Amino acid sequence: MSILDSAVDPAAPGYAANRAALLERLTELDAALDQARAGGGEKYVSRHHKRGKLLPRERIELLVDADSPFLELSPVAAYGSDFPVGASVVTGIGVVEGVECLIVANDPTVRGGAVNPWSLAKTRRAGEIALANRLPMVNLVESAGADLPTQAEIFIPGGRVFRDLTRLSAAGIPTVSVVFGNATAGGAYVPGMSDHVIMIRDRSQVYLAGPPLVKMATGEVTDDESLGGAAMHAGTSGLADYLAVDERDGIRLARQCVRRLNWRKQGPSPRTAVPQPPKYDPEELLGIVSSDLKVPFDPREVLARILDGSDFDEFKPAYGDALVTGWGELHGYPVGVLANARGVLFSAEAQKAAQFIQLANASDTPLIFLQNTTGYMVGTEYEQRGIIKHGALMINAVSNSTVPHLTVNLGASYGAGNYGMCGRAYEPRFLFTWPNAKSAVMGPAQLAGVLSIVARQAAAARGRDYDEDSDAAMRMMVEQQIESQSGALFLSGRLYDDGVIDPRDTRTVLGLCLSAIHNGPVKGAEGFGVFRM
């Protein structure tokens, strides 16, 4: 065993400053999460409850096994947009009758649960996670259909949600829908495409067009129950497989459906049934990362607080030491780790990473990427040594690796370093962000400086004087823009990750994800693309 040592001193002034800065970011995160949990606001929440109906998180709480965790995904979707935080839908992974399921619950207190561009993106991401990790999907449906003012943005791509449901079924991944109220127009296809459908007497109404539109389109006069009521679908159309007496009975029937799936995981079980906790306090994670992202930190201090027993077998520790690689276990699951140590990636780090990724694929071992990188090194010396081809070597390995990848951005994630360390474009199974983290093409000061240099060169080429006051104003504006657009909440609001998490929860979140991943087989790549040597 190789137990990691720790040099963290909670009494040090720097530690206190780092902790205070991170707690401030966590306060901002909590405020955003409170907005998401508030749904459509007190008025609409009260109206919903007075109708004897449950809120989406209340439905989820009854659906999942008692005292089991629920890993909410993309909770601050739409943050910073014109739509409510949370995007009128709740998604996440919960355990139902012992089975890990991907759960999607519409929030009818937000414009009737209408689908807007952000809720569409969030729902589609949930479907991707279900398919990639072989998770049965449970839809808790109550949606007025498309948000009509934004139909131009959602109508055409929205069809993929229904396609994805059928592809889950074709892949042998069951889908269950419980309809709690209206499921209109496109919303009707969610139960229509599901394997198992539960409707609630006198509550569920499922139709392609409601009575007013039917009258306009055909002249027919009808009512909600005859057109799409639960009893009609249970006894006449056959769309409903089960008819519940109320919401709680509908949730009971959903649990019954999952229990009867006879579901089995295809991946290996944890190597250790009762894993040892880390030897160091996860509370200390708040003081490890510097409040100034330009100041590096040792990622081994993070590993010592998330890996089982703080046990880590480092690979090539003396070579390419700006990237830490090695083996450990997390909640009993074997993992390989790639963690940035000093931000910049040089040729040696890229070559080391490519070899390590190949080894992980050869042993069918999932990979965890802990990002804190400013990108690949630039400059004449490094270009001549081949930084482009060596960076490409690493990105090739990441791109074609088939073992599951989990990514956490701990600090900075800039430039092509984001790609090499398995950013969103490289489809990690899950990607989470600490609230202090930032991601962009480059840092704000560097980006503003580049624009300034280009502008100066353009002015010189035209033989014009350069306006220093305008340059200073431009640089300040650009730095402020990039600073705001590279923040964790901004990026999470656009679904560039699966959630901003409290650093102290990192071990738990990764453990839940590893367990979910092992619903499917874990198999390494048998070949890679051409490596430029």
Residue pairs with C-beta under 8 A, 6 or more apart in sequence:
1 309
1 311
2 311
2 312
2 313
2 314
3 279
3 309
3 310
3 311
3 312
4 279
4 300
4 303
4 304
4 307
4 310
4 311
4 312
5 304
6 280
6 284
6 301
6 304
7 298
7 301
8 15
8 280
8 284
8 287
8 288
8 301
9 15
10 284
10 287
14 290
15 287
15 288
16 287
17 291
18 286
18 287
18 288
18 289
18 290
18 291
19 286
19 287
20 291
21 291
21 436
22 286
22 287
22 289
22 291
22 434
22 435
22 436
22 503
23 286
25 435
25 436
25 488
26 435
26 502
28 435
28 489
29 76
29 435
29 488
29 489
29 500
29 502
32 76
32 79
32 85
32 489
33 75
33 76
35 84
35 85
35 86
36 75
36 76
36 84
36 85
36 86
37 57
37 86
38 45
39 45
39 55
39 56
39 84
39 86
39 107
39 109
39 110
40 84
40 107
40 109
40 110
40 111
41 109
44 109
44 110
45 55
45 109
47 109
48 55
48 108
48 109
49 55
52 246
52 247
53 108
53 180
53 181
53 203
53 247
54 62
54 180
54 247
55 107
55 109
56 89
56 90
56 105
56 106
56 107
56 108
56 140
57 90
57 105
59 105
59 140
59 178
59 180
59 247
59 251
60 70
60 90
60 92
60 94
60 103
60 105
60 140
61 70
62 248
62 251
63 94
63 96
63 103
63 138
63 140
63 251
63 254
63 255
64 70
64 94
64 95
64 96
64 103
65 94
65 95
65 96
65 97
65 98
68 94
68 95
69 94
69 95
69 508
69 512
70 92
70 93
70 94
70 103
71 92
71 93
71 94
71 509
71 512
71 513
71 516
72 90
72 91
72 92
72 499
73 91
73 92
73 93
73 122
73 125
73 126
73 129
73 498
73 499
74 87
74 91
74 122
74 125
74 492
74 495
74 498
74 499
75 86
75 90
75 499
76 85
76 86
76 489
76 492
76 493
76 499
76 500
77 85
77 86
77 87
77 118
77 119
77 121
77 122
77 492
77 493
77 495
78 84
78 85
78 86
78 87
78 116
78 118
78 119
78 493
79 85
79 489
79 490
79 492
79 493
80 489
80 490
80 493
80 494
81 118
81 493
83 116
83 117
83 118
83 119
84 110
85 493
86 107
86 110
87 116
87 118
87 119
87 121
87 122
88 106
88 107
88 110
88 111
88 113
88 114
88 115
88 116
88 119
89 104
89 105
89 106
89 107
89 113
89 119
89 122
89 123
90 103
90 104
90 105
90 107
91 102
91 103
91 104
91 105
91 122
91 123
91 125
91 126
92 102
92 103
93 100
93 101
93 102
93 103
93 129
93 135
93 512
93 516
94 100
94 101
94 103
95 101
96 103
96 138
96 254
96 255
96 258
97 255
97 258
97 259
99 136
99 258
99 261
99 263
100 135
100 515
100 516
100 519
101 135
101 136
101 137
101 138
101 258
102 126
102 127
102 129
102 130
102 133
102 135
102 136
102 137
102 138
103 137
103 138
103 140
104 123
104 126
104 137
104 138
104 139
104 140
105 139
105 140
106 113
106 140
106 141
106 142
106 143
107 113
108 142
108 143
108 144
108 180
108 181
108 182
111 144
111 147
112 143
112 144
112 182
113 142
113 143
113 144
113 182
113 187
114 143
114 144
114 145
114 146
114 147
114 148
115 123
115 143
115 145
115 146
115 147
115 154
115 158
115 186
115 187
116 147
116 150
116 154
117 150
117 153
117 154
118 493
118 495
120 154
120 157
120 158
120 161
121 495
122 495
123 161
124 157
124 160
124 161
124 164
125 495
125 498
126 137
127 137
127 161
127 164
127 165
127 168
128 164
129 135
129 429
129 430
129 498
130 136
130 137
130 168
130 173
131 164
131 167
131 168
131 171
131 173
132 427
132 429
132 520
133 404
133 429
133 516
133 517
133 519
133 520
134 171
134 173
134 266
134 519
134 520
135 173
135 516
135 519
136 173
136 174
136 175
136 176
136 258
136 261
136 263
137 165
137 168
137 173
137 174
137 175
137 176
138 175
138 176
138 177
138 178
138 254
138 258
139 175
139 176
139 177
139 178
139 190
139 191
139 194
140 178
140 180
141 177
141 178
141 179
141 180
141 183
141 187
141 190
141 191
142 179
142 180
142 181
142 182
142 183
143 182
143 183
143 184
143 187
143 190
144 182
144 184
144 187
145 184
145 185
145 186
145 187
146 154
146 155
146 158
146 185
146 186
147 154
158 186
161 186
161 190
162 186
162 189
162 190
162 192
162 193
165 175
165 190
165 193
165 194
166 193
168 174
168 175
169 175
169 193
169 195
174 195
174 196
174 257
174 258
174 261
174 263
175 193
175 194
175 195
175 196
176 194
176 195
176 196
176 197
176 198
176 254
176 257
176 258
177 190
177 191
177 194
177 196
177 197
177 198
178 198
178 199
178 200
178 244
178 250
178 251
178 253
178 254
179 191
179 197
179 198
179 199
179 200
179 204
179 206
179 230
179 240
180 200
180 203
180 204
180 247
180 250
181 203
181 204
181 205
182 205
182 206
183 190
183 191
183 204
183 205
183 206
184 205
184 206
184 207
184 208
184 209
184 210
185 208
185 209
187 206
188 206
188 207
188 208
188 228
191 197
191 199
191 206
191 239
191 240
192 206
192 239
196 241
196 242
196 257
197 239
197 240
197 241
197 242
198 240
198 241
198 242
198 243
198 244
198 250
198 253
198 254
198 257
199 206
199 230
199 233
199 234
199 239
199 240
199 242
199 243
199 244
199 250
200 230
200 243
200 244
200 245
200 246
200 247
200 249
200 250
201 230
201 231
201 243
201 244
201 245
201 246
202 229
202 230
202 231
203 230
203 246
203 247
204 229
204 230
204 233
204 240
205 224
205 225
205 227
205 228
205 229
205 230
206 228
206 230
206 233
206 239
207 227
207 228
209 217
210 224
210 227
210 228
211 221
211 222
211 223
211 224
211 227
214 220
214 222
214 227
215 221
215 222
225 231
225 232
226 232
230 240
230 243
231 243
233 239
233 240
234 240
234 242
234 243
242 253
242 257
244 250
244 252
244 253
265 518
265 519
265 520
266 518
266 519
266 520
266 521
267 517
267 518
267 519
267 520
267 521
267 522
268 518
268 522
269 332
269 518
270 331
270 332
270 333
271 329
271 332
271 333
271 334
272 308
272 329
272 332
273 332
275 308
275 309
275 329
275 330
275 331
275 332
276 308
276 309
276 311
277 308
277 309
278 304
278 305
278 306
278 307
278 308
278 309
278 310
278 507
279 304
279 309
279 310
280 304
280 305
280 310
281 305
282 305
282 306
282 503
282 504
282 506
282 507
283 504
284 301
284 305
285 302
285 305
285 503
285 504
285 506
286 503
286 504
288 297
288 301
288 302
289 297
289 372
289 410
289 411
289 434
289 436
289 503
290 296
290 297
290 411
291 436
293 372
293 411
293 412
293 436
293 438
294 443
296 341
296 342
296 343
296 372
297 372
297 411
298 341
299 324
299 339
299 340
299 341
299 370
299 372
299 410
300 312
300 324
300 339
302 339
302 370
302 410
302 506
303 310
303 312
303 324
303 328
303 337
303 339
303 370
304 310
304 312
305 506
305 507
306 330
306 506
306 507
306 510
307 328
307 329
307 330
307 337
308 328
308 329
308 330
308 331
308 332
309 329
311 328
311 329
312 326
312 327
312 328
312 337
313 326
313 327
313 328
314 324
314 325
314 326
315 325
315 326
315 327
315 352
315 356
315 359
316 325
316 352
316 355
316 356
317 324
317 326
319 348
319 352
320 346
320 348
320 349
320 350
320 351
320 352
320 353
321 341
321 342
322 340
322 341
322 342
322 343
322 344
322 345
322 346
322 349
323 338
323 339
323 340
323 341
323 345
323 349
323 352
323 353
324 337
324 338
324 339
324 340
324 341
325 336
325 337
325 338
325 339
325 352
325 353
325 356
326 336
326 337
327 334
327 335
327 336
327 337
327 365
328 334
328 335
328 337
329 335
330 368
330 507
330 510
330 511
330 514
331 507
331 510
331 511
331 514
331 515
333 366
333 511
333 514
333 515
333 518
334 365
334 366
335 365
335 366
335 367
335 368
335 514
336 356
336 357
336 359
336 360
336 365
336 366
336 367
336 368
337 367
337 368
337 370
338 353
338 356
338 357
338 367
338 368
338 369
338 370
338 421
339 369
339 370
339 372
340 370
340 371
340 372
340 373
340 417
340 421
343 372
343 373
343 374
343 412
344 373
344 374
344 375
344 376
344 377
345 353
345 373
345 375
345 376
345 377
345 391
345 394
345 417
345 420
346 376
346 377
346 382
346 387
347 377
347 382
347 385
347 386
347 387
347 390
349 394
350 376
350 387
350 390
350 391
350 393
350 394
350 420
351 390
351 393
351 394
353 394
353 397
353 398
353 420
354 393
354 394
354 396
354 397
354 531
357 367
357 394
357 397
357 398
357 401
358 397
358 528
360 366
360 367
360 401
360 403
360 524
361 401
361 402
361 403
361 524
361 525
362 524
363 524
364 403
364 522
364 523
364 524
365 403
365 522
365 524
366 403
366 404
366 405
366 406
366 514
366 517
366 522
367 401
367 403
367 404
367 405
367 406
367 422
368 405
368 406
368 407
368 408
368 510
369 405
369 406
369 407
369 408
369 421
369 422
369 428
370 408
370 410
371 407
371 408
371 409
371 410
371 411
371 412
371 413
371 417
371 418
371 421
371 423
371 437
372 409
372 410
372 411
372 412
372 413
373 412
373 413
373 414
373 415
373 417
373 418
373 420
373 421
374 412
374 414
374 415
374 417
374 442
374 443
375 414
375 415
375 416
375 417
375 418
375 442
376 387
376 391
376 415
376 416
376 417
376 420
377 387
378 387
389 532
389 533
391 416
391 420
392 532
393 531
393 532
393 533
394 420
395 416
395 419
395 420
395 426
396 528
396 529
396 530
396 531
397 528
397 531
398 405
398 419
398 420
398 421
398 422
398 426
399 426
399 529
400 525
400 527
400 528
400 529
401 524
401 525
402 523
402 524
402 525
403 522
403 523
403 524
403 525
404 429
404 517
404 522
405 422
405 426
405 427
405 428
405 429
406 428
406 429
406 430
406 431
406 510
406 513
406 514
406 517
407 421
407 422
407 423
407 428
407 430
407 431
407 432
408 431
408 432
408 433
408 434
408 501
408 506
408 510
409 431
409 432
409 433
409 434
409 437
409 439
409 488
409 497
410 434
410 437
410 503
411 434
411 436
411 437
411 438
412 437
412 438
412 439
412 443
413 421
413 423
413 437
413 438
413 439
414 438
414 439
414 440
414 441
414 442
414 443
415 441
415 442
418 425
418 439
419 425
419 426
422 428
422 431
423 431
423 439
424 431
424 496
424 497
429 513
429 517
430 498
430 513
431 496
431 497
431 498
432 497
432 498
432 499
432 500
432 501
432 506
432 509
433 439
433 488
433 491
433 492
433 497
433 499
433 500
433 501
434 488
434 500
434 501
434 503
434 506
435 488
435 489
435 500
435 502
436 488
437 488
438 486
438 487
438 488
439 486
439 491
439 496
440 447
440 482
440 485
440 486
441 447
442 450
443 482
444 478
444 479
444 480
444 482
444 483
444 486
445 479
447 478
447 479
447 482
448 474
448 475
448 476
448 478
448 479
448 482
449 475
451 474
451 475
451 478
452 471
452 474
452 475
455 466
455 471
455 474
456 466
456 471
459 465
459 466
460 466
484 490
488 497
488 500
489 500
491 497
492 499
492 500
501 509
